[in-house]
Amino acid sequence: MTATGYDLAVVGAGIVGLGHAAAARERGLRVVVIDRATQITGASVRNFGHICVTAQSGEARQYAERARELWLRYAGRAGFWVRESGTVVVARAADELAVIQEWSRAESGVALIGAGDVTGKAPVVGAVGGAWLPRDLQVDPRQAAPALARHLADTGVEFRWRTSALGVAGGVLHTTRDPIHADAVVVAVGHDVDQLYPHVAEAAGVLRCGLDMLLVEPAALPAPLRAPVLTGWSLLRYSGSRDVPAAAALRERLATEHPDLYALDLNQMYTQRPDGTVIVGDTHYRSTSVAPFQAESSFDALADVTRELFGLTRLPVRERWQGVYASAPEEFLIAAPADGLRVVSVTTGIGMTTGLGLGEAVVADLFGARSTGRAVPTVPGA
Ligand SMILES: Cc1cc2nc3c(=O)[nH]c(=O)nc-3n(C[C@H](O)[C@H](O)[C@H](O)COP(=O)(O)OP(=O)(O)OC[C@H]3O[C@@H](n4cnc5c(N)ncnc54)[C@H](O)[C@@H]3O)c2cc1C
């Protein structure tokens, strides 16, 4: 630690910033986190809470595997809900099953299951089979990151809310309040990387991706979801399944049969929260800015496909919201514009799955073997 400040300053209290703060605190380092908001309100509370380990590949898979361990560790210490739920992927057509078959041959974590097993895990209609991904986890997105932030605060991480970063110069993080002196600074502001470091964001091709989401009342489905539910649309999205040879024919069929849904870049998926409400999503619009107004047709489309999948006549909606995340050709942006400074963003919709593992890797890169050797204080309930 410098005489005047911190070992690490983190800008952004979303799951990616928290992943860095947690990893540094584990080493006994002195950490401050600033966020311009009053509480966590970004993508890290607007998502599905799906820790989708098995569908990742390459670098994302490595971060996801580590994040899986860290989610379980911090849920135990901080006392938030985590479920070793697995994931069920519903196939309702032969070409969806073909993608799953090829994927399961390449990935040992993917088990091919029959229609009966699918409907035992989620009350869908029309399943012809599916995939079972037993290693995936689920958290409640509205609870997990805030609970982790509270836990980190209890262990000595300092949080400064309603404090915006203005930039970093000469090892000093300038903010809308006092300047912060730190040996290292991590800027983890999600899609807002285009505001603080526009040249870094533009070089990486970062856009903003806006998503439409619904929350459905607990009694809406005929039976509980025993696991997060993915569909044929999801098979085209994640790096583990989208590149198998059979995916091309599935993409072609969905684009031809459902041009409206294809234009929305639908990823039809569902998670059920502990209170029984069901998160329904999602659509994707990418641009340099997100339109301020959400079209009702997107929500209608989400409701239509949901009624069809679960055989419902009505869908009682409790809430609608928009999520935004960073989107770029590569899945991760990790830039070092200056010594001791890292600009980090998960540039596709997998930050809950990977953010904790990514944070640990970046902290290891910044601090090497450095650790104070002092134990992190344990807190009641840990
Ligand atoms: C609808 C939706 C569904 C998703 N579903 C999943 C899912 O199921 N599984 C999964 O793995 N991922 C999912 N994702 C992606 C995941 O939520 C994101 O990748 C992740 O939350 C990004 O975390 P973050 O910390 O980078 O960003 P954020 O959570 O957006 O946090 C960034 C923080 O930076 C702060 N900030 C910005 N600028 C400044 C500044 N100048 N000074 C100070 N603070 C600043 C903001 O206030 C904000 O709190 C989903 C995303 C969305 C939107």
The ligand as an SDF file (V2000), in Angstrom:
LIG
                    3D

 53 58  0  0  0  0  0  0  0  0999 V2000
  -30.8000   -8.4360  -19.5200 C   0  0  0  0  0  0  0  0  0  0  0  0
  -29.4750   -9.0800  -19.2630 C   0  0  0  0  0  0  0  0  0  0  0  0
  -29.3970  -10.4580  -19.0230 C   0  0  0  0  0  0  0  0  0  0  0  0
  -28.1600  -11.0520  -18.7750 C   0  0  0  0  0  0  0  0  0  0  0  0
  -28.1180  -12.3590  -18.3700 N   0  0  0  0  0  0  0  0  0  0  0  0
  -26.9300  -12.8930  -17.9870 C   0  0  0  0  0  0  0  0  0  0  0  0
  -26.8650  -14.1850  -17.4240 C   0  0  0  0  0  0  0  0  0  0  0  0
  -27.8680  -14.8340  -17.1390 O   0  0  0  0  0  0  0  0  0  0  0  0
  -25.6350  -14.7220  -17.1750 N   0  0  0  0  0  0  0  0  0  0  0  0
  -24.4970  -14.0140  -17.3900 C   0  0  0  0  0  0  0  0  0  0  0  0
  -23.4050  -14.5460  -17.1860 O   0  0  0  0  0  0  0  0  0  0  0  0
  -24.5380  -12.7500  -17.8160 N   0  0  0  0  0  0  0  0  0  0  0  0
  -25.7190  -12.1660  -18.1210 C   0  0  0  0  0  0  0  0  0  0  0  0
  -25.7700  -10.8950  -18.5670 N   0  0  0  0  0  0  0  0  0  0  0  0
  -24.5250  -10.1290  -18.6660 C   0  0  0  0  0  0  0  0  0  0  0  0
  -24.0570   -9.6270  -17.3180 C   0  0  0  0  0  0  0  0  0  0  0  0
  -25.1470   -9.1490  -16.5630 O   0  0  0  0  0  0  0  0  0  0  0  0
  -23.0310   -8.5150  -17.5490 C   0  0  0  0  0  0  0  0  0  0  0  0
  -21.9990   -9.0160  -18.3930 O   0  0  0  0  0  0  0  0  0  0  0  0
  -22.4050   -8.0630  -16.2310 C   0  0  0  0  0  0  0  0  0  0  0  0
  -23.3890   -7.7590  -15.2700 O   0  0  0  0  0  0  0  0  0  0  0  0
  -21.5200   -6.8370  -16.4850 C   0  0  0  0  0  0  0  0  0  0  0  0
  -21.0150   -6.4510  -15.2340 O   0  0  0  0  0  0  0  0  0  0  0  0
  -20.2410   -5.0790  -15.0990 P   0  0  0  0  0  0  0  0  0  0  0  0
  -19.7800   -5.0190  -13.7000 O   0  0  0  0  0  0  0  0  0  0  0  0
  -19.2250   -4.9860  -16.1880 O   0  0  0  0  0  0  0  0  0  0  0  0
  -21.3280   -3.9660  -15.4680 O   0  0  0  0  0  0  0  0  0  0  0  0
  -22.4780   -3.2780  -14.6050 P   0  0  0  0  0  0  0  0  0  0  0  0
  -23.1810   -4.2270  -13.7350 O   0  0  0  0  0  0  0  0  0  0  0  0
  -23.2970   -2.4930  -15.5820 O   0  0  0  0  0  0  0  0  0  0  0  0
  -21.6920   -2.2920  -13.6390 O   0  0  0  0  0  0  0  0  0  0  0  0
  -20.9550   -1.1890  -14.1150 C   0  0  0  0  0  0  0  0  0  0  0  0
  -20.9580   -0.1520  -13.0040 C   0  0  0  0  0  0  0  0  0  0  0  0
  -20.1020    0.9250  -13.3920 O   0  0  0  0  0  0  0  0  0  0  0  0
  -20.6560    2.1160  -12.8640 C   0  0  0  0  0  0  0  0  0  0  0  0
  -20.0740    3.2530  -13.5830 N   0  0  0  0  0  0  0  0  0  0  0  0
  -20.1640    3.5400  -14.9000 C   0  0  0  0  0  0  0  0  0  0  0  0
  -19.4500    4.6460  -15.1930 N   0  0  0  0  0  0  0  0  0  0  0  0
  -18.9040    5.0650  -14.0310 C   0  0  0  0  0  0  0  0  0  0  0  0
  -18.0440    6.1630  -13.6780 C   0  0  0  0  0  0  0  0  0  0  0  0
  -17.5820    7.0380  -14.5900 N   0  0  0  0  0  0  0  0  0  0  0  0
  -17.6810    6.3130  -12.3890 N   0  0  0  0  0  0  0  0  0  0  0  0
  -18.1200    5.4310  -11.4370 C   0  0  0  0  0  0  0  0  0  0  0  0
  -18.9190    4.3720  -11.7280 N   0  0  0  0  0  0  0  0  0  0  0  0
  -19.3010    4.1870  -13.0040 C   0  0  0  0  0  0  0  0  0  0  0  0
  -22.1480    1.9380  -13.0680 C   0  0  0  0  0  0  0  0  0  0  0  0
  -22.8780    2.7830  -12.1860 O   0  0  0  0  0  0  0  0  0  0  0  0
  -22.3200    0.4590  -12.7590 C   0  0  0  0  0  0  0  0  0  0  0  0
  -22.6920    0.2300  -11.3990 O   0  0  0  0  0  0  0  0  0  0  0  0
  -26.9850  -10.2670  -18.8170 C   0  0  0  0  0  0  0  0  0  0  0  0
  -27.0600   -8.9060  -19.0610 C   0  0  0  0  0  0  0  0  0  0  0  0
  -28.2900   -8.2930  -19.2560 C   0  0  0  0  0  0  0  0  0  0  0  0
  -28.3440   -6.8140  -19.4700 C   0  0  0  0  0  0  0  0  0  0  0  0
  1  2  1  0
  2  3  1  0
  2 52  2  0
  3  4  2  0
  4  5  1  0
  4 50  1  0
  5  6  2  0
  6  7  1  0
  6 13  1  0
  7  8  2  0
  7  9  1  0
  9 10  1  0
 10 11  2  0
 10 12  1  0
 12 13  2  0
 13 14  1  0
 14 15  1  0
 14 50  1  0
 15 16  1  0
 16 17  1  0
 16 18  1  0
 18 19  1  0
 18 20  1  0
 20 21  1  0
 20 22  1  0
 22 23  1  0
 23 24  1  0
 24 25  2  0
 24 26  1  0
 24 27  1  0
 27 28  1  0
 28 29  2  0
 28 30  1  0
 28 31  1  0
 31 32  1  0
 32 33  1  0
 33 34  1  0
 33 48  1  0
 34 35  1  0
 35 36  1  0
 35 46  1  0
 36 37  1  0
 36 45  1  0
 37 38  2  0
 38 39  1  0
 39 40  1  0
 39 45  2  0
 40 41  1  0
 40 42  2  0
 42 43  1  0
 43 44  2  0
 44 45  1  0
 46 47  1  0
 46 48  1  0
 48 49  1  0
 50 51  2  0
 51 52  1  0
 52 53  1  0
M  END
$$$$
